Amino acid sequence: MPIYRYSGYRTDGAEVTGAIEANSPREAALRLKESGLYPRHISESVTRERRGLFRRPDPDFLPAVTRQLSVLLASGVPLMEALNAVGNERSGFHKSLMVRVKERIASGASFSKALSEESGVFPEFYVNMVAAGETSGALDKVLGRLADFLEAQSAIKAKVRTSMIYPIFMICVGFVVLSFLFAFVIPKVTRIFKDTHAALPFLTVLLIWISEAFQRYWWMVLAAILGGAIGVRRLREKKRLLVDRFMLRLPGKILQSLYCARFTRTLGFLLEGGLPVLRALELAGKSVGNAMLEGRITDAARKVAEGARLSASLDGFPPVLTQLISTGERSGQLAAVLRNAADAYEEEFSRRVQKAIAFLEPAMILAMGCVVGLIVLAVLLPIFQLNQLIK
């Protein structure tokens, strides 16, 4: 529903402003009057929910707002006042989001129900955990655990993004440098060789051909890069299982550690929150980020429902992980074991990323050096030939 901003008066004559969710300005006015306010001006907010351009929330929003709500509730602040305080610190989409949640609660919905209406922002496991917290009367503690979990997940995502900065930067710099050479430098140098009408080495002829092709068809190069990026994205969407199978087989199994860390962290967190094993497995499978492993977790959940042990049902996972789960099942400390396993896999992922970057940096520099060396060689060979002819 749209969000309407209003200004008006209370019964005591004090001026008030705010926002309210309603299907029309008339409905907004009626709801304000029912709450004891007398509206003077009502207008639709520009941060309307269905405007897709503004719907994507800040990735840091959910961990931050969860931590703030946890602290406020633990301090004895009522939920509505906590939501109001958190919402007042935001603007745009996020402020409207908090207003919608608050309005649903004011209309009689539970906190978890109000959050479930915003599935694009609050994941399913988040809503389930909040519902469990409401039932147990320990919502502040559940929100605290949610904040810890979300902050840990954000740290992993930030580590992945950071590890990709250097390779992407090197590729972009290399492309810009080579484009400049082929478009401006090489044509001026090779024009001298073409004017001599002498037989040129194959490497120089190839360099001239590449330079001329780049000058004429540079737009095709950019189109090919853009098309490749779009093609990879569509392949990921349409052939997700095939792509995810390939991702699992990358050298060093660098992503396997990341997937295992996500699975164990989410499953352990959900089990600690009191969710049933089957429900926790379903939600943990969706959080892995790999369709192949998600299918294996779904199969494991089916086997567990039939009476099998979880450790014996997880096909395709590392033997060390299944052994840890088996130990946790026998000791009755599965959630704690999964939490320790998540810490270990996150550390393993960090080590593998650092190792890969340590190998990638000299490899990319060497590749760039080889390309520049071939260009220099292609320019120098005709000069050497001309010197031989003069002698």
N, C-alpha and C positions, 0 to 999 in steps of 0.2 A: 504494500500500500504506500501511497505517497506520504511525504512528511510535510507538514504545514507549520510555518513559523507564525507566531501570534504575539500581539501586544494587547494589554488590557488592564483591568483593575480587579483587585480583590474586594471583598465585602467591606473591608475597612478603608477602602479608597486608595490603597497602595498600588503603584504601578508594577506590573509583572510582564516579563517576556519569556518566551520559551518555544518549544516545538512539540508537536503532537502528531501521531499517526492516525489517518482517517481516509475514507474513500472519497470524500468530497469536502469542500469548504463548509458546506451546511452541516455535515456530520461532525466536523471539527468544532464548529461553534456550539452545537448541541452538547458535545462531550465536555467542552470547557464550562458551559453553564451548569451542567450536572455536578461538576467538581467545585462549584462555588466561585468561578471566575466569570468576568464580564468582558468578552473580547471587543477590542476596538478595531483591530486590523488583523486580517488573516491572509497569508500568501503562501504559495507552494514553494518549498525549498528547492534550490537548484541541484542539491545532492540527492535527487530522486533515485530510488533503489533500482529502477529498471534502466537507468542510463549506464550501459555497460562500461563506458570509458572510465567511470569513477568507482567501479565496484571492487576492483582488486585492492585488498587491504595491504598495509605495510606488514612485511613478514615478522617484524619485531613487535607488532601490536599485540598479538595474542599472549606471548610470554609476559610482556610488561603489564597488561591489564589484569592478567591472572594473578601476578605477584601483588599488585596494588589491592585487588579485591581481597586476597588472602590476609594481607596485613590489616586492612580496615575491619574485616569481619572478626579477626582475632582480637582486635582492640575493642570490640563491643559495638561497633557502628552497625546500625540496621542495614539490611541488604539494599533497600531502596535509596537510602542516603549514600551508601557506598557507590552504587551505580551512578547516582547523580554527580558525586564528586569526581569519579573516574571520567565520566562523560564530559564534564566541564573542562577537563584538561585537554580534550581532543577538539578537532575541528573537521569540517567537511564530512566525508563518508563515515569516519569513525564516530563522530559525534552523533550523526543520524542513526548509526547502528545502535549505540547505547540508548538513545531515545526510544527506538523501536522495542528494544528488550525491556526497558523500564515500563513502557506503555502496556505491553502484554502482561507483565506481572501485575500492574495496577488493575488490569481487566480480569484478574483471577487466575492466570496461568502460573504454573510453577516456574522456577528459575530454569530448570532443565528444558521444559517445554518451550519457554521463550527463546532459549538458545537454539533449539532444534529447528526453529523457523529460519535461522541464518546458517544453513548447512554449508554455504560457501566460505564461511569464516570459522565457524566452530565445528571441528571434525566430529565424527560419530563417537569416537572413544571419549572425547571431551564431554559430550552431552551425557554419555552413560556414567562417567565418573561423577559428574555433578549430581545426577539423579541418585547415585549411591550415597553421596555426601548428604543430600537432603534427607534421605531415608534414615541414615544413621545419626543425623544431628551433628555431624562433624564436618560441615561444609568448608569451614576455614582451613582445616587440616588437609582436606582433599584438594582444595585449591592450591595450598602450599606445595603438595606433592606434584600436582599438575604443573605448577610453575617450574619446579626443579626439573621435571621431565622435559618440558618445552624448551627450557634454557639449554639443557644438554643436547637436544636435537638441533637447536639453532647453532650451537657451537660446532657440531659436526658439519652442518650445511655450510657454515662460514669457512670451515677448514677446506671443504671441497672447492668452494668458489675461489679461495685464496690460492690453492694449489694450481688452479687453471689460469691465473692471471699471467704468470711468466710465459708459458707456452703460447698463449694467445697474443701477448705483446710481441714476442719474437716473430711470430708468423706475420703479424700486421706490419712490423718494421721491415722485415725482409721483403714483403710484397711491395711496400712503398719504395724501398731502395731500388729494387729490380725494375719497377715500373719507371722510375726516374731515369735509370741507366738506359733502358731500351727505348724510351720515348725521346730523350734529349741528348744524352752523352754519346751513345754508340753511333747514332746516325751521323753526327759531325765527324767522328773519328773515321768511320768506315767510308765516308764519301771520298776521302783521299785515296783509298785503295781502289775504289771503283773507277776513279779517273785515270789510273795508270793502265787499265785494261790488261793487267797481268793476271796470270793464273794464281788464284788464291787457295790457301789450304782449306780443307773441308770444314775445319772447325770455324774458320772465319766466315765462310759462305753460310754455314748454319746460323752463326750469330747475326749476320746481315738479314737473313730470311726471317728469323724470329723478331728482330727489331722492326722490320717493315710490316710484318703481320700484326705486331702489337700496335703500331701506329695506325693502321687501317681498321683493325678490328678490336680495339681496346674495349669497346662496349660489349662485344661478345664475351670477353674474358669476365667482365663484371656480371653479365647475365648468367654465365656458367657458374660463377661462385654463388650467386643468389639462388639459381635453380638447384644447385647441389644442396644448399642449406635447406631449401623447401622440401627437396626430395628426401633428405635424411629424416626430416621431421615427419613427413607423411609415411615413410617406411616404418618409423617408430610407432606410428598410430595404427597402421594397417597390418604390419607384420611384427607386432610387439613381442610375441613369443620367440620368433626367430632372432630378433635383435637382442632380447634379454638373454637368450641362450649364448649368443656370441659374447655378451658382456661378462658372463660368468667364466668364459674361457680366455679372458685377456691374460697376457703374460704376468706371472707373479700372483695371479688371483687377487689383484689389488682390491677389486670391488666385492669379492666374496666376504672379506672382513667387514666391509661397510654394511652389506645386507644382513650378515649375522648379528652385527651390533644393533641394527635397527630392530630386528626381530626379537632378540633377547631383552633389549631395553623396554620395548613396548609390552611384550608378554609379561615380563616380571612386574612392570608398573601396574598393569591391569589386574593381575592376580593379587597384588598387594592391596589394590583398591576394593577387593571383594567380588570382582566379576567372576562368573562361572568359567571353567576352563574352555568350554566350547565357544562361548561368546568371546572370550579373550583371544582364542586362536583365530577366530574370524576377523577381529579387528586388527590383530597383530599382522596377519597375512596381508591386509590391505596397506599396511604401513611400510612394508619391506621395499617396495619400489621396483620389484622384478617379477614379471608375470609368471615365469617358470617356477620360481620359489613359492610364489603365492599359490600356484596350483598344487605344489607338494604339501604346503601347509593345510590347504583345504582337504586334500586326501588324508592327511594325518588327523584332522578334526573328525572326519568320517570314521576312521578306524578307532579313535578314542571313544566316539559315541557308541561303537559296537562292543566296547569293553577292553580294547587294547591299551597298553601303556604308551604315553607320549613319546618316550625315548625310543621305543621300538617302532614307532609310526612315522618318524621323520626321515624319509628316504631322501638321499641326495645332499644331506647336510654333513659338515665335517664330523668325523668320528669322535673327536675331542668334545664337541658340543653335545652330541647325543650321550656320551658318557657322563658329562656334567649334569645333564638333565636327569639321567637315570639315578645319579647320586642324590640329587635334590628330591626326587620322588620317594626314594627309600627313606631319607631322613626327615621328610615332611617340611623341608625348607626350600622348596622349589623356587619361590619368588626371590629369596636372597641369593641363591645360586645363580639364577638368571641375571640378577643385577651385577654380580661379580663377573660373570661371563661377558656382559655388555661392556664393562670397564676394560676387560682384557682385549676384546675385539676392537674397541675404539683405539686403544693404544697400539695394537697391531696395525690397524689401518693407518694411523699417523706415521708409524715407522715405514710402512710400505710406500706411502706417498712421498715421504722425504727421500727414500732410496730412489724412487722413480724420477723425482725432480733432479736429484744429484746426477743421475745418468743422463737425463734429458738435456740439461743445460749444456754440457760439453758437446753432446751429439748435435744439437741444433746449431751451436757455434761452428762446429766442424763442417756441417752441411752448408751453412752460409759461406764459410771460407772456401769450400770446394767450388761453389757456384761462381763466386767472385774471382777465384783463381782461374777457372776456365775462361771467363770473360777476358781477363788480362792476357792469358795465353793466346786467345783468339786474336787479340789486337796486336800482340808482339810478334807473332809468327810471320806475318807479311812484312814487317819492318826488318826482321832478320833476313828474309829472302831478298828484299831490295838492297840491303847492304852487301849480300853475296854477289848480286848482279853488278853493283857498282865496282866492286873489287875485280 
